[in-house]
Amino acid sequence: MRLIYNAKTLIMGILNVTPDSFYDGGIYFDTEKAIERAYQLHREGADIIDIGGESTRPGAKPISIQEEIDRVCPVIEAVAHNIDIPISIDTYRSKVAEEAVKLGASIVNDISGLSFDEEMADIVSKYNSYLIVMHIRGTPENMQNNPTYDNLLFEIYSYLEGAINRAIEHGIARDRIIIDPGIGFGKTLEDNYTIIRNLGFFKGMGLPLLVGISRKSLIGRLYHQDENRLPATIALNALSIFWGADIIRVHDVKEHRLALASLEMLKKVNYINGSCI
């Protein structure tokens, strides 16, 4: 299944088959509930469904490879051939990725940018999958322990460039690679907003750009109490689209699909300089 980026912004719906993810952990931990949620995301207009079996929230501890496989593979097997959109496996482990693509996943979403498992690039190449490479500083368990950068944007760019080169060296076609600057993964609050404001810098890499903002702490930390994070998520995703995002990764597909209808229309109309009509 081929991804087409130019016609419209793609919405990647998040499906966490975990007990401890930061927003929806535990809600879809049951296999049957996860399967039904996948179908719901499809009905709501998701272009991609991203299925993950291990929480990567700050401070999260890793689980075993077999446990991750046991969580995600029954869901992928049940839905991959019954819906007409790509399935993405959110994992940094090559063995999990291989089992997932055997069952029908066509995208590997690696938060480590090929840095945690040296066999991942070979697996992606073997099955001719799409690959999302993300920037991360450290691991999910320690990534928020005082992350610092000498030059935030250039360091992320260099990391992603290295991941792209490794992928190509292992036989992955450049046109099957997607980049993700890793908002929330080893970044300060200010870092995250700097990345969003400068997405055009990463568009210079000439590859599709994925942005993952949905309901993260970069929104929650703006409030003095536990406010609804969805309005700010939609606002930031709207800006991200105009600054270059080709794919937005979200929990709330229906709401973003409704918002994107107006954004897609806005992109179609001509800009007339000086006109007040």
Accessible surface in RSA format (square Angstrom, percent):
REM  Atomic radii and reference values for relative SASA: ProtOr
REM  Chains: A
REM  Algorithm: Lee & Richards
REM  Probe-radius: 1.40
REM  Slices: 20
REM RES _ NUM      All-atoms   Total-Side   Main-Chain    Non-polar    All polar
REM                ABS   REL    ABS   REL    ABS   REL    ABS   REL    ABS   REL
RES MET A   1   127.26  65.9  67.71  44.8  59.55 141.8  79.90  67.9  47.36  62.7
RES ARG A   2   152.24  63.9 129.66  66.1  22.58  53.8  57.01  77.9  95.23  57.7
RES LEU A   3    13.58   7.6   5.04   3.6   8.54  21.5   6.31   4.4   7.28  19.6
RES ILE A   4   116.84  66.5 106.98  79.7   9.86  23.8 109.71  79.0   7.13  19.3
RES TYR A   5    37.35  17.4  29.14  16.6   8.21  21.4  28.66  21.5   8.69  10.7
RES ASN A   6   151.80 104.7 118.99 115.0  32.82  79.0  35.08  84.4 116.73 112.8
RES ALA A   7    86.11  79.2  48.77  75.3  37.34  84.9  60.66  85.4  25.45  67.4
RES LYS A   8    80.26  39.2  76.93  47.2   3.33   7.9  48.27  43.4  31.99  34.1
RES THR A   9     4.24   3.0   1.91   1.9   2.33   5.6   1.75   2.3   2.49   3.8
RES LEU A  10    12.14   6.8  12.14   8.7   0.00   0.0  12.14   8.5   0.00   0.0
RES ILE A  11     0.00   0.0   0.00   0.0   0.00   0.0   0.00   0.0   0.00   0.0
RES MET A  12     0.00   0.0   0.00   0.0   0.00   0.0   0.00   0.0   0.00   0.0
RES GLY A  13     0.00   0.0   0.00   N/A   0.00   0.0   0.00   0.0   0.00   0.0
RES ILE A  14     4.14   2.4   2.64   2.0   1.49   3.6   2.64   1.9   1.49   4.1
RES LEU A  15     0.00   0.0   0.00   0.0   0.00   0.0   0.00   0.0   0.00   0.0
RES ASN A  16    17.49  12.1  17.49  16.9   0.00   0.0   0.00   0.0  17.49  16.9
RES VAL A  17     1.24   0.8   1.24   1.1   0.00   0.0   1.24   1.1   0.00   0.0
RES THR A  18     0.76   0.5   0.76   0.8   0.00   0.0   0.76   1.0   0.00   0.0
RES PRO A  19    64.43  47.0  43.59  39.7  20.83  75.7  43.59  36.0  20.83 129.5
RES ASP A  20    56.30  39.4  45.84  45.6  10.46  24.7  27.44  64.6  28.86  28.8
RES SER A  21    15.08  12.7   6.81   9.1   8.27  19.1   4.60   9.8  10.48  14.7
RES PHE A  22    90.45  45.3  55.00  34.1  35.45  92.2  61.22  37.1  29.23  83.6
RES TYR A  23    93.95  43.9  70.25  40.0  23.70  61.7  45.73  34.4  48.22  59.4
RES ASP A  24     6.15   4.3   5.83   5.8   0.33   0.8   2.80   6.6   3.35   3.3
RES GLY A  25    25.43  31.4   0.00   N/A  25.43  31.4   1.03   2.8  24.41  54.7
RES GLY A  26    38.06  46.9   0.00   N/A  38.06  46.9  17.99  49.4  20.08  45.0
RES ILE A  27    94.23  53.6  83.83  62.4  10.40  25.1  91.47  65.9   2.76   7.5
RES TYR A  28    40.64  19.0  40.64  23.1   0.00   0.0  17.67  13.3  22.97  28.3
RES PHE A  29    84.88  42.5  75.61  46.8   9.27  24.1  75.61  45.8   9.27  26.5
RES ASP A  30    73.80  51.7  62.93  62.6  10.86  25.7  26.60  62.6  47.20  47.1
RES THR A  31    46.47  33.1  43.42  44.0   3.05   7.3  21.27  28.6  25.20  38.1
RES GLU A  32   121.42  69.7 116.69  88.3   4.73  11.3  57.18 110.6  64.24  52.4
RES LYS A  33   127.26  62.1 121.34  74.4   5.92  14.1  69.32  62.4  57.94  61.7
RES ALA A  34     0.00   0.0   0.00   0.0   0.00   0.0   0.00   0.0   0.00   0.0
RES ILE A  35    23.13  13.2  23.13  17.2   0.00   0.0  23.13  16.7   0.00   0.0
RES GLU A  36    89.80  51.6  89.11  67.4   0.70   1.7  52.22 101.0  37.58  30.7
RES ARG A  37    29.81  12.5  27.95  14.2   1.86   4.4   1.92   2.6  27.90  16.9
RES ALA A  38     0.00   0.0   0.00   0.0   0.00   0.0   0.00   0.0   0.00   0.0
RES TYR A  39    56.90  26.6  56.68  32.2   0.22   0.6  46.20  34.7  10.70  13.2
RES GLN A  40    61.96  34.6  61.96  45.3   0.00   0.0   7.76  16.5  54.19  41.1
RES LEU A  41     0.00   0.0   0.00   0.0   0.00   0.0   0.00   0.0   0.00   0.0
RES HIS A  42    57.26  31.3  49.54  34.4   7.73  19.8  32.17  33.2  25.10  29.2
RES ARG A  43   158.24  66.4 120.71  61.5  37.53  89.4  75.14 102.7  83.10  50.4
RES GLU A  44    41.84  24.0  29.28  22.1  12.56  29.9  17.14  33.2  24.70  20.2
RES GLY A  45    23.79  29.3   0.00   N/A  23.79  29.3  21.72  59.6   2.07   4.6
RES ALA A  46     5.14   4.7   0.00   0.0   5.14  11.7   0.00   0.0   5.14  13.6
RES ASP A  47    22.14  15.5  17.02  16.9   5.12  12.1   6.32  14.9  15.82  15.8
RES ILE A  48     0.32   0.2   0.32   0.2   0.00   0.0   0.32   0.2   0.00   0.0
RES ILE A  49     0.00   0.0   0.00   0.0   0.00   0.0   0.00   0.0   0.00   0.0
RES ASP A  50     0.56   0.4   0.01   0.0   0.55   1.3   0.00   0.0   0.56   0.6
RES ILE A  51     0.00   0.0   0.00   0.0   0.00   0.0   0.00   0.0   0.00   0.0
RES GLY A  52     3.57   4.4   0.00   N/A   3.57   4.4   2.70   7.4   0.87   1.9
RES GLY A  53     0.00   0.0   0.00   N/A   0.00   0.0   0.00   0.0   0.00   0.0
RES GLU A  54    17.10   9.8   7.72   5.8   9.38  22.3   4.70   9.1  12.39  10.1
RES SER A  55     6.96   5.9   1.35   1.8   5.61  12.9   2.84   6.0   4.12   5.8
RES THR A  56    26.31  18.7  21.23  21.5   5.08  12.1   5.56   7.5  20.75  31.4
RES ARG A  57    80.08  33.6  72.13  36.8   7.95  18.9  19.87  27.2  60.21  36.5
RES PRO A  58    67.03  48.9  54.33  49.5  12.70  46.2  54.79  45.2  12.24  76.1
RES GLY A  59    40.05  49.4   0.00   N/A  40.05  49.4  22.98  63.0  17.07  38.2
RES ALA A  60     2.83   2.6   0.67   1.0   2.16   4.9   0.88   1.2   1.96   5.2
RES LYS A  61   143.16  69.8 130.63  80.2  12.53  29.8 100.29  90.3  42.86  45.7
RES PRO A  62    81.29  59.2  58.81  53.6  22.49  81.7  60.37  49.8  20.93 130.1
RES ILE A  63    34.96  19.9  24.87  18.5  10.09  24.3  32.78  23.6   2.18   5.9
RES SER A  64    65.72  55.5  50.39  67.2  15.34  35.3  52.02 110.8  13.71  19.2
RES ILE A  65    65.67  37.4  62.31  46.4   3.36   8.1  62.31  44.9   3.36   9.1
RES GLN A  66   106.83  59.7 104.70  76.5   2.13   5.1  52.92 112.6  53.91  40.9
RES GLU A  67    72.10  41.4  67.98  51.4   4.12   9.8  25.75  49.8  46.35  37.8
RES GLU A  68     2.99   1.7   2.99   2.3   0.00   0.0   0.00   0.0   2.99   2.4
RES ILE A  69    26.05  14.8  26.05  19.4   0.00   0.0  26.05  18.8   0.00   0.0
RES ASP A  70    82.03  57.5  68.38  68.1  13.65  32.3  27.87  65.6  54.16  54.0
RES ARG A  71    26.46  11.1  20.78  10.6   5.68  13.5  14.98  20.5  11.48   7.0
RES VAL A  72     0.00   0.0   0.00   0.0   0.00   0.0   0.00   0.0   0.00   0.0
RES CYS A  73    12.37   9.4  12.23  13.6   0.14   0.3  11.45  29.0   0.92   1.0
RES PRO A  74    53.84  39.2  46.81  42.7   7.03  25.6  49.96  41.2   3.88  24.1
RES VAL A  75     0.00   0.0   0.00   0.0   0.00   0.0   0.00   0.0   0.00   0.0
RES ILE A  76     0.00   0.0   0.00   0.0   0.00   0.0   0.00   0.0   0.00   0.0
RES GLU A  77   104.62  60.1  94.19  71.3  10.43  24.8  24.04  46.5  80.59  65.8
RES ALA A  78    31.06  28.6  18.59  28.7  12.47  28.4  29.21  41.1   1.86   4.9
RES VAL A  79     0.00   0.0   0.00   0.0   0.00   0.0   0.00   0.0   0.00   0.0
RES ALA A  80    13.98  12.9   0.51   0.8  13.48  30.7   0.51   0.7  13.48  35.7
RES HIS A  81   144.45  78.9 112.08  77.9  32.37  82.8  83.53  86.1  60.92  70.9
RES ASN A  82   104.40  72.0  70.60  68.2  33.80  81.4  19.56  47.1  84.85  82.0
RES ILE A  83    14.72   8.4   2.70   2.0  12.01  29.0   7.55   5.4   7.17  19.5
RES ASP A  84   108.89  76.3  89.71  89.3  19.18  45.4  42.52 100.1  66.37  66.2
RES ILE A  85    23.23  13.2  20.32  15.1   2.91   7.0  20.52  14.8   2.71   7.4
RES PRO A  86    12.19   8.9   9.40   8.6   2.79  10.1  12.19  10.1   0.00   0.0
RES ILE A  87     2.45   1.4   1.47   1.1   0.98   2.4   1.47   1.1   0.98   2.7
RES SER A  88     0.00   0.0   0.00   0.0   0.00   0.0   0.00   0.0   0.00   0.0
RES ILE A  89     0.00   0.0   0.00   0.0   0.00   0.0   0.00   0.0   0.00   0.0
RES ASP A  90    16.72  11.7  12.18  12.1   4.55  10.8   0.92   2.2  15.80  15.8
RES THR A  91     3.94   2.8   0.04   0.0   3.90   9.3   3.90   5.2   0.04   0.1
RES TYR A  92    31.05  14.5  30.85  17.6   0.20   0.5  21.72  16.3   9.33  11.5
RES ARG A  93    29.17  12.2  29.17  14.9   0.00   0.0   7.70  10.5  21.47  13.0
RES SER A  94     3.68   3.1   3.60   4.8   0.08   0.2   0.51   1.1   3.17   4.4
RES LYS A  95   127.20  62.1 124.53  76.4   2.67   6.3  71.24  64.1  55.95  59.6
RES VAL A  96     0.00   0.0   0.00   0.0   0.00   0.0   0.00   0.0   0.00   0.0
RES ALA A  97     0.00   0.0   0.00   0.0   0.00   0.0   0.00   0.0   0.00   0.0
RES GLU A  98    31.58  18.1  31.58  23.9   0.00   0.0   0.98   1.9  30.60  25.0
RES GLU A  99    63.10  36.2  63.08  47.7   0.02   0.0   9.17  17.7  53.93  44.0
RES ALA A 100     0.00   0.0   0.00   0.0   0.00   0.0   0.00   0.0   0.00   0.0
RES VAL A 101    17.79  11.7   3.66   3.3  14.13  34.0   3.66   3.2  14.13  38.3
RES LYS A 102   119.30  58.2  84.03  51.6  35.27  84.0  49.50  44.6  69.79  74.3
RES LEU A 103    45.90  25.6  43.15  30.9   2.75   6.9  45.25  31.8   0.65   1.7
RES GLY A 104    26.94  33.2   0.00   N/A  26.94  33.2  11.93  32.7  15.01  33.6
RES ALA A 105     6.18   5.7   0.00   0.0   6.18  14.0   0.00   0.0   6.18  16.4
RES SER A 106    25.11  21.2  21.77  29.0   3.34   7.7  23.99  51.1   1.12   1.6
RES ILE A 107     0.11   0.1   0.11   0.1   0.00   0.0   0.11   0.1   0.00   0.0
RES VAL A 108     0.21   0.1   0.21   0.2   0.00   0.0   0.21   0.2   0.00   0.0
RES ASN A 109     6.54   4.5   6.54   6.3   0.00   0.0   0.00   0.0   6.54   6.3
RES ASP A 110     0.31   0.2   0.31   0.3   0.00   0.0   0.00   0.0   0.31   0.3
RES ILE A 111     7.66   4.4   7.66   5.7   0.00   0.0   7.66   5.5   0.00   0.0
RES SER A 112     0.00   0.0   0.00   0.0   0.00   0.0   0.00   0.0   0.00   0.0
RES GLY A 113     0.00   0.0   0.00   N/A   0.00   0.0   0.00   0.0   0.00   0.0
RES LEU A 114    11.57   6.4   3.01   2.2   8.55  21.5   3.03   2.1   8.53  23.0
RES SER A 115    61.30  51.8  25.38  33.9  35.92  82.8  29.96  63.8  31.34  43.9
RES PHE A 116    71.38  35.7  33.07  20.5  38.30  99.7  38.70  23.5  32.68  93.5
RES ASP A 117    32.11  22.5  26.50  26.4   5.61  13.3  11.85  27.9  20.26  20.2
RES GLU A 118   154.22  88.5 130.01  98.4  24.21  57.6  55.71 107.8  98.51  80.4
RES GLU A 119    95.55  54.9  95.49  72.2   0.07   0.2  26.60  51.5  68.95  56.3
RES MET A 120     0.07   0.0   0.07   0.0   0.00   0.0   0.07   0.1   0.00   0.0
RES ALA A 121     5.34   4.9   4.64   7.2   0.70   1.6   4.64   6.5   0.70   1.9
RES ASP A 122    72.53  50.8  68.03  67.7   4.50  10.6  25.90  61.0  46.64  46.5
RES ILE A 123    22.83  13.0  22.71  16.9   0.11   0.3  22.71  16.4   0.11   0.3
RES VAL A 124     0.73   0.5   0.00   0.0   0.73   1.8   0.46   0.4   0.28   0.8
RES SER A 125    34.05  28.8  18.44  24.6  15.61  36.0   4.43   9.4  29.62  41.5
RES LYS A 126   140.07  68.3 101.47  62.3  38.60  91.9  76.58  68.9  63.49  67.6
RES TYR A 127    68.16  31.8  43.27  24.6  24.90  64.8  43.98  33.1  24.18  29.8
RES ASN A 128    93.40  64.4  86.84  83.9   6.56  15.8  28.20  67.9  65.20  63.0
RES SER A 129     4.88   4.1   1.97   2.6   2.91   6.7   2.18   4.6   2.70   3.8
RES TYR A 130     2.39   1.1   2.39   1.4   0.00   0.0   1.11   0.8   1.28   1.6
RES LEU A 131     0.00   0.0   0.00   0.0   0.00   0.0   0.00   0.0   0.00   0.0
RES ILE A 132     0.24   0.1   0.24   0.2   0.00   0.0   0.24   0.2   0.00   0.0
RES VAL A 133     0.00   0.0   0.00   0.0   0.00   0.0   0.00   0.0   0.00   0.0
RES MET A 134     5.47   2.8   5.47   3.6   0.00   0.0   0.00   0.0   5.47   7.3
RES HIS A 135     4.31   2.4   4.31   3.0   0.00   0.0   0.00   0.0   4.31   5.0
RES ILE A 136     6.50   3.7   1.30   1.0   5.20  12.5   1.30   0.9   5.20  14.1
RES ARG A 137    80.57  33.8  79.51  40.5   1.06   2.5  38.10  52.1  42.47  25.7
RES GLY A 138    38.19  47.1   0.00   N/A  38.19  47.1  26.89  73.8  11.30  25.3
RES THR A 139    53.11  37.8  53.11  53.8   0.00   0.0  49.15  66.0   3.96   6.0
RES PRO A 140    12.12   8.8  11.99  10.9   0.14   0.5  11.99   9.9   0.14   0.9
RES GLU A 141    77.10  44.3  63.86  48.3  13.24  31.5  20.30  39.3  56.80  46.4
RES ASN A 142    70.49  48.6  64.33  62.2   6.17  14.8  18.80  45.2  51.70  50.0
RES MET A 143     4.99   2.6   1.31   0.9   3.68   8.8   2.80   2.4   2.19   2.9
RES GLN A 144    64.53  36.1  44.59  32.6  19.93  47.5  24.88  52.9  39.65  30.1
RES ASN A 145   112.06  77.3  87.18  84.3  24.88  59.9  32.11  77.3  79.95  77.3
RES ASN A 146   124.47  85.8 103.67 100.2  20.80  50.1  35.92  86.4  88.55  85.6
RES PRO A 147    13.90  10.1   6.23   5.7   7.66  27.9  11.64   9.6   2.26  14.0
RES THR A 148    88.11  62.7  79.05  80.1   9.06  21.6  52.76  70.9  35.35  53.4
RES TYR A 149    39.06  18.2   4.14   2.4  34.92  90.9   8.15   6.1  30.91  38.1
RES ASP A 150   153.66 107.6 114.92 114.4  38.74  91.6  35.12  82.7 118.53 118.2
RES ASN A 151    70.59  48.7  65.23  63.0   5.37  12.9  21.75  52.3  48.85  47.2
RES LEU A 152    21.16  11.8  15.27  10.9   5.89  14.8  15.27  10.7   5.89  15.8
RES LEU A 153    31.07  17.3  30.53  21.8   0.54   1.4  30.53  21.4   0.54   1.5
RES PHE A 154   124.00  62.0 120.37  74.6   3.62   9.4 120.64  73.1   3.36   9.6
RES GLU A 155    53.73  30.8  46.27  35.0   7.46  17.8  34.80  67.3  18.93  15.5
RES ILE A 156     0.00   0.0   0.00   0.0   0.00   0.0   0.00   0.0   0.00   0.0
RES TYR A 157    51.68  24.1  51.68  29.4   0.00   0.0  26.72  20.1  24.96  30.8
RES SER A 158    70.11  59.2  63.77  85.1   6.34  14.6  25.55  54.4  44.56  62.4
RES TYR A 159    60.63  28.3  48.35  27.5  12.28  32.0  56.86  42.7   3.77   4.6
RES LEU A 160     0.00   0.0   0.00   0.0   0.00   0.0   0.00   0.0   0.00   0.0
RES GLU A 161    80.61  46.3  80.61  61.0   0.00   0.0  15.94  30.8  64.67  52.8
RES GLY A 162    23.91  29.5   0.00   N/A  23.91  29.5  22.68  62.2   1.23   2.8
RES ALA A 163     0.00   0.0   0.00   0.0   0.00   0.0   0.00   0.0   0.00   0.0
RES ILE A 164     3.91   2.2   3.91   2.9   0.00   0.0   3.91   2.8   0.00   0.0
RES ASN A 165    74.02  51.0  72.20  69.8   1.82   4.4  16.02  38.5  58.01  56.1
RES ARG A 166    89.72  37.7  89.72  45.7   0.00   0.0  52.13  71.2  37.58  22.8
RES ALA A 167     0.00   0.0   0.00   0.0   0.00   0.0   0.00   0.0   0.00   0.0
RES ILE A 168    71.47  40.7  61.98  46.2   9.49  22.9  61.98  44.6   9.49  25.7
RES GLU A 169   140.07  80.4  99.48  75.3  40.60  96.7  47.45  91.8  92.62  75.6
RES HIS A 170    73.27  40.0  57.42  39.9  15.84  40.5  35.69  36.8  37.58  43.7
RES GLY A 171    56.81  70.1   0.00   N/A  56.81  70.1  32.13  88.2  24.68  55.3
RES ILE A 172     6.81   3.9   1.87   1.4   4.94  11.9   4.68   3.4   2.13   5.8
RES ALA A 173    48.75  44.8  35.86  55.3  12.89  29.3  46.78  65.9   1.97   5.2
RES ARG A 174   106.57  44.7 100.83  51.4   5.73  13.7  51.36  70.2  55.21  33.5
RES ASP A 175    84.18  59.0  68.34  68.0  15.84  37.5  41.00  96.5  43.19  43.1
RES ARG A 176    35.21  14.8  35.15  17.9   0.06   0.1   5.50   7.5  29.70  18.0
RES ILE A 177     0.62   0.4   0.00   0.0   0.62   1.5   0.00   0.0   0.62   1.7
RES ILE A 178     0.24   0.1   0.24   0.2   0.00   0.0   0.24   0.2   0.00   0.0
RES ILE A 179     0.00   0.0   0.00   0.0   0.00   0.0   0.00   0.0   0.00   0.0
RES ASP A 180     9.63   6.7   9.63   9.6   0.00   0.0   0.00   0.0   9.63   9.6
RES PRO A 181     0.05   0.0   0.05   0.0   0.00   0.0   0.05   0.0   0.00   0.0
RES GLY A 182     0.64   0.8   0.00   N/A   0.64   0.8   0.64   1.8   0.00   0.0
RES ILE A 183     1.36   0.8   0.20   0.2   1.15   2.8   0.20   0.1   1.15   3.1
RES GLY A 184    16.74  20.6   0.00   N/A  16.74  20.6  10.75  29.5   5.99  13.4
RES PHE A 185    20.56  10.3  20.56  12.7   0.00   0.0  20.56  12.5   0.00   0.0
RES GLY A 186     0.00   0.0   0.00   N/A   0.00   0.0   0.00   0.0   0.00   0.0
RES LYS A 187     1.34   0.7   0.00   0.0   1.34   3.2   0.00   0.0   1.34   1.4
RES THR A 188    47.37  33.7  43.77  44.4   3.60   8.6  44.14  59.3   3.23   4.9
RES LEU A 189    31.05  17.3  30.54  21.8   0.51   1.3  30.70  21.6   0.34   0.9
RES GLU A 190   119.03  68.3 114.26  86.4   4.77  11.4  67.60 130.8  51.43  42.0
RES ASP A 191    22.76  15.9  22.53  22.4   0.23   0.5   0.22   0.5  22.54  22.5
RES ASN A 192     6.14   4.2   6.14   5.9   0.00   0.0   0.00   0.0   6.14   5.9
RES TYR A 193    61.95  28.9  58.40  33.2   3.55   9.2  58.49  44.0   3.46   4.3
RES THR A 194    53.06  37.7  47.66  48.3   5.40  12.9  28.08  37.7  24.98  37.8
RES ILE A 195     0.00   0.0   0.00   0.0   0.00   0.0   0.00   0.0   0.00   0.0
RES ILE A 196     3.33   1.9   3.33   2.5   0.00   0.0   3.33   2.4   0.00   0.0
RES ARG A 197   145.20  61.0 137.35  70.0   7.85  18.7  46.52  63.6  98.68  59.8
RES ASN A 198    51.26  35.4  47.13  45.5   4.14  10.0   4.19  10.1  47.07  45.5
RES LEU A 199     0.02   0.0   0.00   0.0   0.02   0.0   0.00   0.0   0.02   0.1
RES GLY A 200    45.13  55.7   0.00   N/A  45.13  55.7  30.28  83.1  14.85  33.3
RES PHE A 201    64.76  32.4  48.21  29.9  16.56  43.1  57.56  34.9   7.20  20.6
RES PHE A 202     0.00   0.0   0.00   0.0   0.00   0.0   0.00   0.0   0.00   0.0
RES LYS A 203    71.56  34.9  60.71  37.3  10.85  25.8  42.42  38.2  29.14  31.0
RES GLY A 204    61.79  76.2   0.00   N/A  61.79  76.2  34.11  93.6  27.67  62.0
RES MET A 205    13.83   7.2   4.75   3.1   9.07  21.6   9.71   8.3   4.12   5.5
RES GLY A 206    62.23  76.7   0.00   N/A  62.23  76.7  36.59 100.4  25.63  57.4
RES LEU A 207     9.46   5.3   4.76   3.4   4.71  11.8   7.68   5.4   1.78   4.8
RES PRO A 208    20.07  14.6  16.68  15.2   3.39  12.3  19.26  15.9   0.81   5.0
RES LEU A 209     0.00   0.0   0.00   0.0   0.00   0.0   0.00   0.0   0.00   0.0
RES LEU A 210     0.10   0.1   0.10   0.1   0.00   0.0   0.10   0.1   0.00   0.0
RES VAL A 211     0.09   0.1   0.00   0.0   0.09   0.2   0.09   0.1   0.00   0.0
RES GLY A 212     5.26   6.5   0.00   N/A   5.26   6.5   4.86  13.3   0.39   0.9
RES ILE A 213     0.00   0.0   0.00   0.0   0.00   0.0   0.00   0.0   0.00   0.0
RES SER A 214     2.42   2.0   1.38   1.8   1.03   2.4   1.38   2.9   1.03   1.4
RES ARG A 215    27.54  11.6  27.24  13.9   0.30   0.7   1.36   1.9  26.18  15.9
RES LYS A 216    30.66  15.0  29.90  18.3   0.76   1.8  25.04  22.5   5.63   6.0
RES SER A 217    56.25  47.5  52.61  70.2   3.64   8.4  28.26  60.2  27.99  39.2
RES LEU A 218     1.77   1.0   0.32   0.2   1.45   3.7   1.18   0.8   0.59   1.6
RES ILE A 219     0.00   0.0   0.00   0.0   0.00   0.0   0.00   0.0   0.00   0.0
RES GLY A 220    13.82  17.0   0.00   N/A  13.82  17.0   4.36  12.0   9.46  21.2
RES ARG A 221   142.57  59.9 113.41  57.8  29.16  69.4  44.42  60.7  98.15  59.5
RES LEU A 222    93.75  52.2  64.32  46.0  29.43  74.0  68.29  48.0  25.46  68.5
RES TYR A 223    69.61  32.5  49.77  28.3  19.84  51.6  42.34  31.8  27.27  33.6
RES HIS A 224   195.61 106.9 155.99 108.4  39.62 101.4 111.93 115.4  83.68  97.4
RES GLN A 225   129.04  72.2 112.50  82.2  16.54  39.4  41.91  89.2  87.13  66.1
RES ASP A 226   143.67 100.6 104.86 104.4  38.81  91.8  45.49 107.1  98.19  97.9
RES GLU A 227    77.88  44.7  70.84  53.6   7.04  16.8  18.97  36.7  58.92  48.1
RES ASN A 228    91.18  62.9  71.41  69.0  19.78  47.6  39.21  94.4  51.97  50.2
RES ARG A 229    63.10  26.5  62.51  31.9   0.60   1.4  10.73  14.7  52.37  31.7
RES LEU A 230    24.39  13.6  24.39  17.4   0.00   0.0  24.39  17.1   0.00   0.0
RES PRO A 231    83.69  61.0  71.73  65.4  11.96  43.5  78.20  64.6   5.49  34.1
RES ALA A 232    20.41  18.8  14.77  22.8   5.64  12.8  19.68  27.7   0.73   1.9
RES THR A 233     0.00   0.0   0.00   0.0   0.00   0.0   0.00   0.0   0.00   0.0
RES ILE A 234    42.18  24.0  41.53  30.9   0.65   1.6  41.53  29.9   0.65   1.8
RES ALA A 235    53.05  48.8  44.35  68.4   8.70  19.8  51.79  72.9   1.27   3.4
RES LEU A 236    21.36  11.9  21.36  15.3   0.00   0.0  21.36  15.0   0.00   0.0
RES ASN A 237     0.57   0.4   0.57   0.6   0.00   0.0   0.55   1.3   0.02   0.0
RES ALA A 238    21.85  20.1  20.85  32.2   1.00   2.3  21.35  30.1   0.50   1.3
RES LEU A 239    82.86  46.1  82.64  59.1   0.22   0.6  82.84  58.2   0.02   0.1
RES SER A 240     0.00   0.0   0.00   0.0   0.00   0.0   0.00   0.0   0.00   0.0
RES ILE A 241    10.59   6.0   0.68   0.5   9.91  23.9   0.68   0.5   9.91  26.9
RES PHE A 242    95.61  47.8  66.32  41.1  29.29  76.2  68.21  41.4  27.40  78.4
RES TRP A 243    76.58  30.7  67.52  32.7   9.06  21.3  52.77  28.1  23.82  38.6
RES GLY A 244    16.48  20.3   0.00   N/A  16.48  20.3  15.51  42.6   0.97   2.2
RES ALA A 245     6.02   5.5   0.00   0.0   6.02  13.7   0.00   0.0   6.02  15.9
RES ASP A 246    23.15  16.2  20.93  20.8   2.22   5.2   2.44   5.7  20.71  20.7
RES ILE A 247     0.10   0.1   0.10   0.1   0.00   0.0   0.10   0.1   0.00   0.0
RES ILE A 248     0.00   0.0   0.00   0.0   0.00   0.0   0.00   0.0   0.00   0.0
RES ARG A 249    38.56  16.2  38.22  19.5   0.34   0.8   7.60  10.4  30.97  18.8
RES VAL A 250     0.00   0.0   0.00   0.0   0.00   0.0   0.00   0.0   0.00   0.0
RES HIS A 251     7.73   4.2   6.86   4.8   0.87   2.2   5.61   5.8   2.11   2.5
RES ASP A 252    19.64  13.8  15.99  15.9   3.65   8.6   3.65   8.6  15.99  15.9
RES VAL A 253     0.13   0.1   0.00   0.0   0.13   0.3   0.00   0.0   0.13   0.4
RES LYS A 254   113.47  55.4 113.47  69.6   0.00   0.0  55.83  50.3  57.64  61.4
RES GLU A 255    68.67  39.4  64.83  49.0   3.84   9.1  23.79  46.0  44.88  36.6
RES HIS A 256     0.81   0.4   0.81   0.6   0.00   0.0   0.81   0.8   0.00   0.0
RES ARG A 257    57.61  24.2  56.81  29.0   0.80   1.9  43.90  60.0  13.71   8.3
RES LEU A 258   119.85  66.7 107.28  76.7  12.57  31.6 108.31  76.1  11.54  31.1
RES ALA A 259    25.36  23.3  14.47  22.3  10.90  24.8  24.40  34.4   0.96   2.5
RES LEU A 260     2.93   1.6   2.90   2.1   0.03   0.1   2.93   2.1   0.00   0.0
RES ALA A 261    67.78  62.3  49.44  76.3  18.35  41.7  59.23  83.4   8.55  22.7
RES SER A 262    73.28  61.9  61.66  82.3  11.62  26.8  52.85 112.5  20.43  28.6
RES LEU A 263    20.83  11.6  20.73  14.8   0.10   0.2  20.83  14.6   0.00   0.0
RES GLU A 264    30.64  17.6  30.02  22.7   0.62   1.5  23.39  45.2   7.26   5.9
RES MET A 265   114.53  59.3 112.90  74.7   1.62   3.9  93.81  79.8  20.71  27.4
RES LEU A 266   103.78  57.8  94.41  67.5   9.37  23.6  96.54  67.8   7.24  19.5
RES LYS A 267    93.04  45.4  60.20  36.9  32.84  78.2  46.66  42.0  46.38  49.4
RES LYS A 268   159.33  77.7 127.34  78.1  32.00  76.2  79.07  71.2  80.26  85.5
RES VAL A 269    79.12  52.1  60.45  54.7  18.67  45.0  66.51  57.8  12.61  34.2
RES ASN A 270   133.54  92.1 111.04 107.3  22.50  54.2  23.58  56.7 109.96 106.3
RES TYR A 271   187.18  87.4 154.67  88.0  32.51  84.6 128.75  96.8  58.43  72.0
RES ILE A 272   116.76  66.4 106.16  79.1  10.61  25.6 109.43  78.8   7.33  19.9
RES ASN A 273   128.60  88.7 103.21  99.7  25.40  61.2  25.69  61.8 102.91  99.5
RES GLY A 274    77.20  95.2   0.00   N/A  77.20  95.2  41.66 114.3  35.55  79.6
RES SER A 275    47.54  40.2  12.26  16.4  35.28  81.3  18.12  38.6  29.41  41.2
RES CYS A 276   133.79 101.2  93.56 104.4  40.23  94.5  49.01 124.2  84.78  91.4
RES ILE A 277   202.46 115.2 140.33 104.5  62.13 149.7 168.16 121.1  34.30  93.1
END  Absolute sums over single chains surface
CHAIN  1 A    12581.1       9952.4       2628.7       6842.7       5738.4
END  Absolute sums over all chains
TOTAL         12581.1       9952.4       2628.7       6842.7       5738.4
